[in-house]
Amino acid sequence: MSPEDFARFLESLSPDREEAGRRYTRLHHKITGFLSMKGVSDPAGAADEVVERAAIRIAGGASVPNVESYCIGIARNVAREKWRRERREERVFRRFTEALADDSAEEVERIRRILKPCFEQLEDRDRELLVAYCRTPEGLSRAEHRRRLAEEVGITMRALRTHVSRLRDKLEHCVEGRSENR
């Protein structure tokens, strides 16, 4: 989202800059609460995503008579998307652990033989980022850990998620290629 898009979004909340700032703060808090109530693991990050989507659509010319209702509608979609993604990841993980339990020694050897070389093909900083992203230090929620990681790396949460997703896709593609060749 560009600064101009965000400025248009604030202007749609109120022509008075100070009032727009207050409304934005209340709206962001309301969206965060809504997403938290829906069980989203990183409600503040998801609220940022909701505002970004709304701002881009408004800047693109969408007619939005009630910005708050519009954002809550987007928040419903974001919550649904996150819920589906978490369920999908949970199913994949469950299948993986079930398969691992069936023949763990063979599966561990397969992981070592196929996944490790793919992981080692990544650049050092990407490997370190992926490991850090997947690790959750004791005493921190996963969302808080990832928020701190994004700050540490100097990127937004959305950029971090996108980068990690691309790294995972790269690993998956490599693993598939190596699995077909074996």
C-alpha positions as CSV (number, residue, x, y, z in Angstrom):
1,M,0.0,0.0,0.0
2,S,1.4,3.4,-1.0
3,P,1.3,6.4,1.3
4,E,-1.1,8.0,-1.1
5,D,-3.5,5.0,-0.8
6,F,-3.4,5.2,3.0
7,A,-4.0,9.0,2.8
8,R,-7.1,8.4,0.7
9,F,-8.2,5.7,3.1
10,L,-7.9,8.2,6.0
11,E,-9.7,10.9,4.0
12,S,-12.6,8.4,3.5
13,L,-12.8,8.1,7.3
14,S,-13.0,11.9,7.7
15,P,-11.8,15.0,5.8
16,D,-10.4,16.3,9.1
17,R,-7.0,14.7,9.6
18,E,-7.1,14.6,13.4
19,E,-10.6,13.0,13.4
20,A,-9.5,10.6,10.7
21,G,-6.6,9.5,12.9
22,R,-8.9,8.9,15.8
23,R,-11.4,7.0,13.7
24,Y,-8.6,4.9,12.2
25,T,-7.3,4.0,15.7
26,R,-10.8,3.0,16.8
27,L,-11.4,1.1,13.5
28,H,-8.1,-0.8,13.7
29,H,-8.8,-1.7,17.4
30,K,-12.3,-2.9,16.4
31,I,-11.0,-5.0,13.5
32,T,-8.3,-6.5,15.8
33,G,-10.9,-7.4,18.4
34,F,-13.2,-8.9,15.8
35,L,-10.3,-11.0,14.3
36,S,-9.2,-12.1,17.8
37,M,-12.7,-13.2,18.6
38,K,-12.7,-15.2,15.3
39,G,-9.6,-17.0,16.5
40,V,-7.0,-15.5,14.1
41,S,-3.6,-16.2,15.6
42,D,-2.1,-12.7,14.7
43,P,-5.1,-10.4,14.9
44,A,-3.1,-7.2,14.7
45,G,-1.2,-8.3,11.6
46,A,-4.5,-9.5,10.0
47,A,-6.1,-6.1,10.9
48,D,-3.2,-4.4,9.1
49,E,-3.9,-6.6,6.1
50,V,-7.6,-5.7,6.2
51,V,-6.8,-2.0,6.2
52,E,-4.4,-2.4,3.4
53,R,-6.9,-4.3,1.3
54,A,-9.6,-1.6,2.0
55,A,-7.2,1.2,1.3
56,I,-6.1,-0.3,-2.1
57,R,-9.7,-0.8,-3.1
58,I,-10.8,2.6,-2.1
59,A,-7.8,4.1,-3.9
60,G,-8.8,2.0,-6.9
61,G,-12.2,3.8,-7.0
62,A,-14.4,1.5,-5.0
63,S,-17.5,3.3,-3.8
64,V,-17.6,2.8,0.0
65,P,-20.4,4.7,1.8
66,N,-19.5,3.1,5.2
67,V,-15.8,2.4,5.6
68,E,-16.2,0.6,8.9
69,S,-18.8,-1.9,7.6
70,Y,-16.7,-2.4,4.5
71,C,-13.6,-3.2,6.6
72,I,-15.5,-5.6,8.8
73,G,-16.7,-7.4,5.7
74,I,-13.1,-7.7,4.5
75,A,-12.1,-8.9,8.0
76,R,-14.7,-11.7,7.7
77,N,-13.0,-12.8,4.5
78,V,-9.5,-12.5,6.0
79,A,-10.6,-14.6,9.1
80,R,-12.1,-17.2,6.8
81,E,-8.9,-17.3,4.6
82,K,-6.7,-17.6,7.7
83,W,-8.9,-20.3,9.2
84,R,-8.8,-22.3,6.0
85,R,-5.0,-22.0,5.7
86,E,-4.5,-23.1,9.3
87,R,-6.8,-26.1,8.8
88,R,-5.0,-27.0,5.6
89,E,-1.6,-26.8,7.3
90,E,-2.9,-28.7,10.3
91,R,-4.1,-31.6,8.0
92,V,-0.8,-31.7,6.1
93,F,1.1,-31.8,9.4
94,R,-1.2,-34.5,10.8
95,R,-0.7,-36.6,7.6
96,F,3.0,-36.1,7.8
97,T,3.2,-37.2,11.5
98,E,1.0,-40.2,10.8
99,A,3.2,-41.3,8.0
100,L,6.2,-40.7,10.1
101,A,4.8,-42.8,12.8
102,D,4.2,-45.7,10.4
103,D,7.8,-46.0,9.3
104,S,9.8,-43.3,11.1
105,A,13.3,-44.6,10.5
106,E,12.8,-44.8,6.8
107,E,11.0,-41.4,6.7
108,V,13.8,-39.7,8.6
109,E,16.3,-41.1,6.1
110,R,14.2,-39.9,3.2
111,I,14.0,-36.4,4.8
112,R,17.7,-36.4,5.2
113,R,18.3,-37.6,1.7
114,I,15.8,-35.3,-0.1
115,L,14.9,-32.3,2.0
116,K,18.3,-31.5,3.5
117,P,20.0,-30.9,0.1
118,C,17.1,-28.7,-1.0
119,F,17.4,-26.7,2.3
120,E,21.1,-26.3,1.8
121,Q,20.6,-24.9,-1.7
122,L,18.9,-21.8,-0.1
123,E,21.1,-18.8,0.5
124,D,22.5,-18.6,4.1
125,R,20.3,-15.7,5.1
126,D,17.1,-17.4,3.7
127,R,17.9,-20.6,5.6
128,E,18.4,-18.6,8.8
129,L,15.2,-16.7,8.2
130,L,13.2,-19.8,7.6
131,V,14.6,-21.5,10.7
132,A,13.9,-18.4,12.8
133,Y,10.4,-18.1,11.4
134,C,9.5,-21.7,12.2
135,R,11.0,-21.5,15.7
136,T,9.0,-20.0,18.6
137,P,11.1,-19.0,21.6
138,E,9.7,-20.0,24.9
139,G,7.5,-17.3,26.5
140,L,6.4,-15.7,23.2
141,S,3.4,-16.4,21.1
142,R,4.1,-17.4,17.6
143,A,2.6,-14.2,16.3
144,E,4.7,-12.0,18.6
145,H,7.8,-13.9,17.7
146,R,7.2,-13.4,14.0
147,R,6.3,-9.7,14.5
148,R,9.7,-9.2,16.3
149,L,11.4,-11.2,13.5
150,A,9.9,-8.9,10.9
151,E,11.1,-5.8,12.8
152,E,14.5,-7.4,13.2
153,V,14.8,-8.0,9.4
154,G,13.3,-4.6,8.7
155,I,10.3,-5.6,6.7
156,T,6.5,-5.7,7.3
157,M,4.7,-8.8,8.6
158,R,3.1,-9.2,5.2
159,A,6.4,-9.0,3.4
160,L,7.8,-11.6,5.9
161,R,4.9,-14.0,5.3
162,T,5.3,-13.6,1.5
163,H,9.0,-14.2,1.6
164,V,8.7,-17.3,3.8
165,S,5.9,-18.6,1.6
166,R,8.1,-18.2,-1.5
167,L,10.9,-20.0,0.3
168,R,8.6,-22.8,1.2
169,D,7.4,-23.0,-2.4
170,K,11.0,-23.2,-3.5
171,L,11.7,-26.0,-1.1
172,E,8.5,-27.8,-2.1
173,H,9.5,-27.6,-5.8
174,C,13.0,-28.9,-5.1
175,V,11.7,-31.8,-2.9
176,E,9.1,-32.7,-5.6
177,G,11.9,-32.7,-8.2
178,R,14.2,-34.8,-6.1
179,S,11.4,-37.2,-5.2
180,E,10.6,-37.8,-8.8
181,N,14.2,-38.6,-9.6
182,R,14.5,-41.2,-6.8
